[in-house]
Amino acid sequence: MKKFIIVGMMGLAVTMAAAMAEDVTVSVNVAAPETVTLQGTVVVETDEAGEVACVKIQVSDEQMVAVALDETGKKLAELKGQKVEVVGEKDGEELEVKSFKALPQAS
């Protein structure tokens, strides 16, 4: 255990020394957002004042996809409880909706 702590401290010291050097180059690889098309039911949660607090697409019984609450996400909330097809960019956990359309309701 002591060896693990010592090795960890040495690694931290080397990292800190490198960060303090004048000619440090840091590169970060950021994945581009993934364009996806989903079909599911619009789920909306509101706050105490009745304002939209959260919009999700229920894709299956086990899967919900969070929607960004931008202008398009708020328009999507108007279709609460309806089945929709959504096209958007998924960057991390949230879907930024680019377009959506209501699907015919099953009878």
C-alpha positions as CSV (number, residue, x, y, z in Angstrom):
1,M,0.0,0.0,0.0
2,K,2.9,2.3,0.9
3,K,4.5,1.7,-2.6
4,F,1.2,2.6,-4.2
5,I,1.0,5.9,-2.3
6,I,4.6,6.7,-3.0
7,V,4.3,5.9,-6.8
8,G,1.1,8.0,-6.9
9,M,2.8,11.0,-5.2
10,M,5.7,10.7,-7.6
11,G,3.4,10.7,-10.5
12,L,1.6,13.7,-9.2
13,A,4.9,15.6,-8.6
14,V,6.0,14.9,-12.2
15,T,2.6,16.0,-13.6
16,M,2.8,19.2,-11.5
17,A,6.4,19.9,-12.6
18,A,5.4,19.4,-16.3
19,A,2.4,21.8,-15.9
20,M,4.6,24.4,-14.4
21,A,7.1,24.3,-17.3
22,E,6.9,27.2,-19.8
23,D,6.6,25.2,-22.9
24,V,3.6,23.0,-22.0
25,T,1.3,21.9,-24.8
26,V,-2.1,20.5,-23.8
27,S,-4.2,18.8,-26.4
28,V,-7.8,17.6,-25.7
29,N,-9.6,15.3,-28.0
30,V,-13.3,16.2,-28.0
31,A,-15.6,13.9,-29.8
32,A,-18.0,15.5,-32.3
33,P,-21.7,15.3,-31.3
34,E,-23.4,12.2,-32.7
35,T,-26.5,12.8,-34.9
36,V,-29.3,10.4,-33.9
37,T,-32.9,9.8,-34.9
38,L,-35.2,8.5,-32.1
39,Q,-38.8,7.5,-31.8
40,G,-40.5,7.6,-28.5
41,T,-43.0,9.3,-26.2
42,V,-42.5,12.9,-24.9
43,V,-42.2,13.0,-21.1
44,V,-42.3,16.5,-19.4
45,E,-41.6,17.4,-15.8
46,T,-42.6,20.8,-14.5
47,D,-41.5,22.8,-11.5
48,E,-43.7,24.2,-8.7
49,A,-44.7,27.1,-10.8
50,G,-45.8,24.9,-13.7
51,E,-42.8,25.8,-15.9
52,V,-41.1,23.1,-17.9
53,A,-38.2,21.8,-15.9
54,C,-37.2,18.7,-17.9
55,V,-38.1,17.1,-21.2
56,K,-37.2,13.5,-22.0
57,I,-38.0,11.0,-24.8
58,Q,-39.0,7.6,-23.5
59,V,-37.5,5.3,-26.2
60,S,-38.4,2.1,-24.3
61,D,-39.5,0.9,-20.9
62,E,-35.8,1.0,-19.8
63,Q,-34.5,4.0,-21.8
64,M,-35.1,7.7,-21.4
65,V,-33.1,10.3,-23.3
66,A,-32.8,13.8,-21.8
67,V,-33.5,16.7,-24.1
68,A,-31.7,20.1,-24.0
69,L,-34.1,22.8,-22.8
70,D,-33.4,25.2,-25.6
71,E,-36.1,26.8,-27.8
72,T,-36.7,23.6,-29.8
73,G,-36.7,21.4,-26.6
74,K,-39.4,23.6,-25.1
75,K,-41.5,23.4,-28.3
76,L,-41.1,19.6,-28.1
77,A,-42.6,19.8,-24.6
78,E,-45.9,21.0,-26.1
79,L,-46.3,17.4,-27.4
80,K,-46.3,15.9,-23.9
81,G,-47.5,12.3,-23.9
82,Q,-47.4,12.0,-27.7
83,K,-45.3,9.7,-29.8
84,V,-42.7,11.6,-31.8
85,E,-39.7,11.2,-34.1
86,V,-36.8,13.4,-33.1
87,V,-33.6,14.2,-35.0
88,G,-30.8,15.7,-32.9
89,E,-27.2,15.8,-31.8
90,K,-26.3,13.8,-28.8
91,D,-23.3,15.2,-27.0
92,G,-22.8,13.3,-23.7
93,E,-26.1,12.7,-21.8
94,E,-28.3,15.3,-23.5
95,L,-29.9,15.5,-26.9
96,E,-30.0,18.8,-28.7
97,V,-33.2,18.5,-30.9
98,K,-32.8,19.8,-34.4
99,S,-36.2,18.7,-35.7
100,F,-39.2,16.7,-34.6
101,K,-42.6,15.5,-35.8
102,A,-45.6,13.9,-34.1
103,L,-46.3,10.3,-35.2
104,P,-49.7,8.9,-35.7
105,Q,-51.3,7.7,-32.5
106,A,-52.1,4.0,-32.2
107,S,-55.8,3.3,-32.0
